[in-house]
Amino acid sequence: MGITGMIYMFTMVFSLIVLILSSSTVGYDYFQFTQQYQPAVCNSNPTPCNDPPEKLFTVHGLWPSNKNGPDPEKCKNIQMNSQKIGNMAAQLEIIWPNVLNRTDHVGFWEREWLKHGTCGYPTIRDDMHYLKTVIKMYITQKQNVSAILAKAMIQPNGQNRSLVDIENAIRSGTNNMKPKFKCQKNTRTTTELVEVTLCRDRDLTKFINCPQPPQGSRYLCPADVQY
């Protein structure tokens, strides 16, 4: 192989290495902070919850996402070091419980980290930073859907509510940015609000309007929902 060929091969190998190293930093353009309403989650799950749900929106996950194209998943095979969770566990069990199986909170966080958190670099630095970021968003920064709705006098009493009223209440806590909703029919006539998603920019510094699910999605919400 001549000098020219060696230079060409070196350039190609170097370019490939750079692409691999940088791929984890360009795979998303915003974050979804999704919270689930515990009773609705239990009602929509084929297997009953093993403990009574609380009438609260608690964290489902913090997900790096793309406005166009598929969202990244399982970007690195880096397992969560659960031994480091320590004192955070008490807070996490309240704000980020495994609603379906409360004997497996840690397993839930581990799965969320592996599927979603590993894709959040450089904004999410590592597994413990992922957990700390969720705690900060939900508690310190008051991005708690239940608290936002309660402030607007919208209480979880199982009545039908105007989706517009719910949206306006949430907008009041997110600089007037549009959330995303997920609903599920629990009877022929009643549809429950299952999830609310707040969207943040790539750096988690500000709220943005959430991209909306396509028309025809089975999780779209009607004008009135049960909450």
KEKE-3310 file (N, C-alpha, C; in steps of 0.2 Angstrom, whole numbers, plus 5000, padded with zeros to 4 digits):
npx = (5004:5003:5009:4999:4988:4988:4987:4974:4967:4970:4963:4950:4948:4950:4939:4928:4930:4928:4915:4908:4911:4905:4892:4883:4880:4872:4860:4847:4835:4827:4819:4807:4797:4789:4774:4763:4747:4742:4730:4724:4734:4734:4721:4722:4730:4733:4736:4732:4737:4748:4747:4736:4733:4739:4731:4739:4750:4764:4782:4785:4795:4811:4814:4825:4822:4816:4810:4807:4807:4813:4814:4829:4835:4842:4856:4869:4877:4877:4875:4865:4872:4866:4870:4874:4863:4858:4853:4844:4834:4823:4816:4814:4806:4794:4791:4794:4788:4787:4773:4765:4772:4776:4787:4798:4805:4818:4822:4814:4819:4831:4828:4823:4834:4843:4836:4832:4839:4853:4854:4855:4867:4876:4869:4864:4874:4878:4872:4868:4867:4856:4845:4846:4843:4829:4824:4827:4819:4806:4804:4812:4811:4798:4790:4778:4765:4753:4753:4753:4740:4732:4735:4727:4715:4710:4705:4709:4695:4689:4679:4672:4682:4686:4697:4703:4703:4712:4724:4726:4729:4740:4749:4750:4760:4771:4777:4768:4769:4764:4758:4759:4747:4741:4728:4716:4703:4692:4680:4665:4660:4669:4684:4700:4712:4729:4743:4753:4764:4778:4788:4805:4819:4834:4845:4839:4835:4824:4806:4798:4786:4777:4779:4765:4755:4752:4737:4724:4731:4729:4730:4726:4717:4700:4688:4683:4689:4692:4697)
npy = (4994:5011:5027:5037:5028:5024:5036:5039:5028:5030:5042:5038:5029:5037:5046:5038:5034:5046:5048:5038:5041:5053:5051:5048:5061:5068:5062:5067:5080:5086:5085:5074:5075:5064:5061:5050:5046:5038:5030:5028:5022:5009:5005:5004:4994:4977:4968:4968:4981:4978:4985:4997:5011:5028:5044:5052:5061:5054:5051:5045:5044:5052:5057:5057:5064:5065:5077:5074:5059:5043:5041:5040:5025:5015:5018:5016:5002:5003:4998:5003:5008:5003:5003:5015:5023:5026:5038:5044:5036:5036:5048:5045:5034:5040:5050:5043:5030:5012:5009:4998:4988:4988:4982:4983:4995:4999:4991:4997:5010:5007:5001:5012:5020:5013:5012:5025:5035:5033:5039:5052:5060:5074:5081:5074:5066:5054:5039:5042:5056:5056:5052:5062:5073:5071:5071:5085:5091:5088:5091:5102:5111:5111:5105:5097:5088:5085:5095:5107:5106:5106:5118:5126:5123:5110:5095:5078:5069:5060:5064:5070:5081:5096:5095:5106:5115:5108:5108:5122:5125:5118:5124:5136:5134:5131:5141:5144:5134:5121:5106:5088:5075:5059:5047:5035:5023:5018:5013:5011:5023:5032:5040:5040:5051:5047:5050:5065:5075:5085:5096:5099:5109:5104:5106:5106:5118:5126:5127:5120:5119:5104:5092:5085:5070:5060:5062:5050:5042:5030:5035:5048:5061:5065:5079:5080:5072:5060:5063)
npz = (5000:4996:5001:4999:4999:5012:5020:5016:5021:5035:5037:5035:5045:5057:5055:5057:5070:5077:5073:5080:5093:5095:5092:5103:5107:5099:5097:5100:5102:5112:5128:5135:5150:5158:5167:5176:5180:5194:5197:5185:5177:5183:5180:5167:5164:5160:5170:5187:5198:5212:5224:5231:5221:5223:5222:5213:5201:5196:5192:5176:5167:5161:5146:5133:5117:5100:5088:5075:5067:5075:5093:5103:5110:5122:5121:5127:5134:5149:5164:5178:5193:5207:5220:5223:5225:5238:5250:5241:5238:5246:5243:5229:5229:5232:5222:5210:5209:5206:5200:5196:5202:5217:5224:5217:5214:5212:5201:5191:5190:5185:5173:5166:5166:5158:5146:5142:5149:5146:5134:5135:5136:5132:5142:5153:5163:5170:5178:5191:5191:5182:5190:5200:5193:5189:5202:5205:5195:5198:5212:5217:5206:5205:5195:5195:5191:5198:5208:5201:5195:5206:5211:5203:5207:5202:5206:5210:5208:5201:5192:5176:5166:5158:5145:5140:5151:5159:5152:5151:5165:5167:5157:5164:5173:5166:5158:5148:5139:5128:5134:5132:5131:5136:5134:5140:5136:5148:5150:5139:5138:5145:5147:5153:5159:5157:5156:5158:5149:5150:5141:5138:5133:5124:5133:5145:5150:5148:5146:5132:5118:5117:5104:5096:5096:5082:5072:5074:5083:5096:5108:5109:5117:5121:5121:5134:5149:5162:5178)
capx = (5000:5007:5008:4992:4983:4989:4984:4967:4964:4970:4958:4943:4947:4949:4933:4924:4931:4925:4908:4906:4912:4901:4885:4879:4879:4868:4854:4841:4834:4823:4817:4800:4797:4782:4771:4758:4742:4743:4724:4723:4739:4732:4715:4723:4735:4730:4737:4731:4742:4749:4745:4732:4737:4738:4728:4744:4754:4771:4786:4786:4802:4814:4816:4828:4817:4817:4804:4806:4811:4813:4818:4834:4834:4848:4862:4875:4875:4880:4870:4865:4875:4861:4872:4875:4857:4858:4848:4840:4829:4817:4813:4813:4800:4788:4790:4795:4787:4785:4766:4763:4775:4780:4792:4803:4806:4825:4822:4810:4824:4837:4826:4822:4841:4846:4832:4832:4845:4860:4854:4854:4873:4880:4865:4864:4881:4878:4866:4866:4865:4849:4841:4846:4840:4822:4822:4827:4814:4799:4803:4815:4808:4790:4787:4774:4758:4747:4753:4751:4733:4729:4735:4722:4709:4708:4707:4707:4689:4685:4674:4675:4685:4687:4704:4706:4705:4718:4729:4727:4732:4747:4752:4752:4766:4776:4778:4763:4771:4759:4760:4756:4742:4739:4722:4714:4696:4691:4673:4663:4659:4673:4691:4704:4719:4734:4749:4755:4771:4781:4794:4811:4824:4840:4849:4834:4835:4818:4801:4796:4780:4778:4776:4759:4755:4749:4730:4723:4734:4724:4730:4723:4712:4694:4687:4682:4693:4691:4703)
capy = (5000:5017:5033:5040:5024:5024:5042:5038:5023:5033:5047:5035:5026:5042:5049:5033:5034:5052:5047:5034:5045:5059:5049:5049:5068:5071:5058:5069:5087:5089:5080:5073:5073:5061:5059:5046:5046:5031:5025:5027:5017:5003:5003:5002:4989:4971:4965:4973:4984:4974:4989:5002:5017:5035:5049:5057:5060:5053:5051:5039:5044:5058:5054:5061:5063:5069:5080:5071:5052:5039:5043:5036:5020:5010:5021:5013:4996:5005:4997:5008:5006:5004:5004:5022:5027:5028:5042:5047:5031:5038:5053:5042:5030:5044:5054:5039:5023:5007:5009:4992:4983:4992:4979:4983:5002:5000:4989:5002:5015:5004:5000:5018:5023:5009:5013:5032:5039:5032:5043:5059:5063:5077:5084:5069:5064:5047:5036:5046:5062:5055:5052:5068:5078:5070:5074:5092:5094:5086:5094:5109:5116:5111:5102:5091:5089:5085:5101:5112:5105:5107:5126:5128:5120:5104:5090:5071:5066:5055:5068:5072:5087:5099:5095:5113:5118:5105:5111:5129:5125:5116:5130:5142:5132:5129:5147:5144:5130:5116:5099:5082:5071:5052:5045:5028:5022:5013:5010:5013:5031:5036:5040:5043:5055:5043:5053:5071:5076:5092:5096:5104:5109:5099:5107:5106:5125:5130:5123:5121:5116:5097:5089:5082:5064:5060:5060:5043:5039:5027:5038:5055:5063:5069:5086:5079:5066:5058:5064)
capz = (5000:4995:5006:4998:5002:5020:5022:5015:5026:5042:5037:5036:5052:5061:5054:5060:5077:5079:5072:5085:5100:5095:5091:5109:5109:5094:5095:5103:5102:5117:5133:5138:5157:5158:5173:5175:5185:5196:5196:5177:5175:5186:5177:5160:5164:5160:5176:5192:5203:5218:5229:5229:5219:5226:5218:5211:5195:5198:5186:5172:5165:5158:5140:5127:5111:5093:5085:5069:5067:5081:5099:5104:5115:5124:5118:5129:5138:5155:5170:5184:5200:5212:5227:5224:5226:5245:5253:5236:5237:5250:5238:5223:5230:5232:5216:5205:5211:5201:5202:5195:5207:5222:5227:5212:5212:5209:5194:5187:5188:5181:5166:5163:5164:5152:5139:5140:5152:5143:5128:5137:5137:5138:5147:5158:5163:5172:5181:5197:5188:5179:5196:5204:5189:5190:5209:5205:5191:5201:5218:5217:5201:5205:5189:5198:5188:5203:5212:5196:5194:5213:5212:5198:5210:5199:5211:5207:5211:5196:5188:5169:5166:5151:5143:5139:5158:5162:5148:5153:5171:5166:5154:5169:5177:5161:5154:5143:5134:5127:5136:5128:5135:5134:5138:5138:5138:5154:5148:5133:5138:5149:5145:5158:5158:5160:5157:5155:5147:5150:5137:5139:5127:5124:5139:5151:5153:5147:5143:5125:5116:5115:5098:5097:5093:5075:5072:5073:5088:5100:5115:5109:5122:5119:5124:5142:5152:5169:5182)
cpx = (5004:5005:5001:4987:4983:4986:4976:4963:4964:4964:4951:4942:4946:4942:4927:4924:4927:4917:4905:4906:4907:4893:4881:4877:4874:4862:4847:4841:4830:4822:4810:4801:4790:4780:4765:4753:4740:4736:4723:4728:4737:4726:4716:4728:4731:4731:4736:4737:4742:4748:4741:4735:4735:4735:4733:4747:4761:4775:4786:4793:4804:4817:4819:4824:4819:4810:4802:4810:4810:4816:4823:4833:4841:4854:4869:4873:4879:4874:4870:4868:4870:4863:4874:4869:4856:4852:4843:4834:4823:4813:4810:4806:4794:4786:4791:4794:4786:4777:4763:4766:4779:4786:4798:4804:4813:4825:4819:4815:4829:4835:4825:4829:4843:4843:4833:4838:4851:4860:4855:4861:4874:4876:4865:4870:4882:4872:4864:4864:4858:4844:4840:4842:4832:4820:4822:4821:4807:4798:4805:4812:4801:4787:4783:4767:4753:4747:4751:4743:4730:4729:4729:4715:4706:4710:4705:4701:4686:4680:4677:4677:4686:4695:4707:4708:4711:4724:4731:4731:4739:4752:4754:4758:4772:4778:4774:4765:4766:4762:4757:4752:4742:4733:4721:4707:4696:4684:4671:4662:4664:4680:4695:4710:4724:4740:4749:4762:4773:4787:4799:4816:4830:4844:4845:4834:4829:4813:4800:4789:4781:4775:4770:4759:4751:4741:4729:4726:4729:4725:4728:4717:4706:4693:4686:4686:4691:4697:4700)
cpy = (5006:5022:5035:5035:5023:5030:5041:5033:5026:5038:5044:5032:5031:5045:5044:5033:5040:5052:5043:5037:5050:5057:5049:5056:5071:5067:5060:5077:5090:5083:5080:5071:5071:5059:5055:5046:5039:5027:5024:5022:5010:5001:5001:4997:4982:4967:4970:4975:4980:4978:4994:5008:5023:5039:5055:5056:5059:5051:5044:5038:5051:5055:5058:5059:5067:5071:5077:5064:5049:5042:5038:5031:5016:5012:5018:5007:4998:5003:5002:5005:5008:5005:5011:5026:5030:5032:5045:5042:5033:5043:5049:5038:5033:5047:5049:5032:5019:5006:5002:4986:4987:4989:4979:4990:5002:4997:4993:5007:5013:5003:5007:5021:5019:5011:5020:5036:5039:5036:5050:5063:5068:5080:5080:5065:5057:5045:5040:5053:5062:5055:5058:5073:5077:5073:5082:5095:5093:5090:5101:5114:5115:5109:5096:5092:5090:5092:5107:5112:5108:5115:5129:5126:5114:5098:5083:5068:5062:5058:5069:5079:5090:5098:5102:5116:5115:5108:5118:5129:5123:5121:5135:5140:5130:5135:5147:5139:5124:5109:5094:5077:5064:5050:5038:5027:5017:5010:5013:5021:5035:5035:5044:5046:5050:5046:5061:5072:5083:5092:5101:5104:5104:5099:5107:5113:5128:5125:5125:5118:5109:5096:5085:5075:5064:5059:5053:5039:5036:5031:5045:5055:5067:5075:5085:5072:5066:5059:5065)
cpz = (5000:5000:5005:5001:5009:5023:5022:5020:5033:5043:5038:5043:5057:5061:5057:5067:5080:5078:5078:5092:5100:5094:5096:5110:5104:5092:5098:5102:5108:5122:5135:5145:5158:5165:5172:5181:5188:5195:5189:5175:5177:5182:5170:5159:5164:5167:5182:5196:5209:5224:5227:5227:5223:5220:5216:5204:5198:5192:5183:5170:5162:5152:5135:5121:5105:5091:5079:5069:5074:5087:5100:5110:5116:5120:5120:5134:5145:5160:5175:5190:5205:5219:5228:5226:5233:5247:5248:5236:5240:5246:5232:5223:5230:5226:5210:5206:5205:5203:5201:5199:5212:5226:5222:5209:5209:5202:5189:5185:5184:5174:5162:5161:5158:5146:5137:5143:5149:5137:5129:5138:5131:5144:5154:5158:5165:5175:5187:5196:5185:5185:5199:5200:5189:5197:5209:5201:5195:5208:5218:5212:5200:5198:5190:5195:5193:5207:5207:5195:5201:5214:5208:5201:5206:5203:5208:5210:5207:5192:5181:5169:5159:5150:5142:5146:5160:5158:5150:5160:5171:5162:5159:5173:5172:5156:5147:5137:5134:5129:5131:5133:5132:5138:5136:5140:5143:5153:5141:5133:5142:5147:5150:5156:5161:5161:5154:5154:5147:5146:5138:5134:5129:5131:5145:5154:5153:5145:5136:5124:5114:5108:5100:5093:5087:5076:5070:5079:5093:5107:5115:5114:5119:5123:5132:5144:5159:5172:5189)
residu = (MET:GLY:ILE:THR:GLY:MET:ILE:TYR:MET:PHE:THR:MET:VAL:PHE:SER:LEU:ILE:VAL:LEU:ILE:LEU:SER:SER:SER:THR:VAL:GLY:TYR:ASP:TYR:PHE:GLN:PHE:THR:GLN:GLN:TYR:GLN:PRO:ALA:VAL:CYS:ASN:SER:ASN:PRO:THR:PRO:CYS:ASN:ASP:PRO:PRO:GLU:LYS:LEU:PHE:THR:VAL:HIS:GLY:LEU:TRP:PRO:SER:ASN:LYS:ASN:GLY:PRO:ASP:PRO:GLU:LYS:CYS:LYS:ASN:ILE:GLN:MET:ASN:SER:GLN:LYS:ILE:GLY:ASN:MET:ALA:ALA:GLN:LEU:GLU:ILE:ILE:TRP:PRO:ASN:VAL:LEU:ASN:ARG:THR:ASP:HIS:VAL:GLY:PHE:TRP:GLU:ARG:GLU:TRP:LEU:LYS:HIS:GLY:THR:CYS:GLY:TYR:PRO:THR:ILE:ARG:ASP:ASP:MET:HIS:TYR:LEU:LYS:THR:VAL:ILE:LYS:MET:TYR:ILE:THR:GLN:LYS:GLN:ASN:VAL:SER:ALA:ILE:LEU:ALA:LYS:ALA:MET:ILE:GLN:PRO:ASN:GLY:GLN:ASN:ARG:SER:LEU:VAL:ASP:ILE:GLU:ASN:ALA:ILE:ARG:SER:GLY:THR:ASN:ASN:MET:LYS:PRO:LYS:PHE:LYS:CYS:GLN:LYS:ASN:THR:ARG:THR:THR:THR:GLU:LEU:VAL:GLU:VAL:THR:LEU:CYS:ARG:ASP:ARG:ASP:LEU:THR:LYS:PHE:ILE:ASN:CYS:PRO:GLN:PRO:PRO:GLN:GLY:SER:ARG:TYR:LEU:CYS:PRO:ALA:ASP:VAL:GLN:TYR)
# end
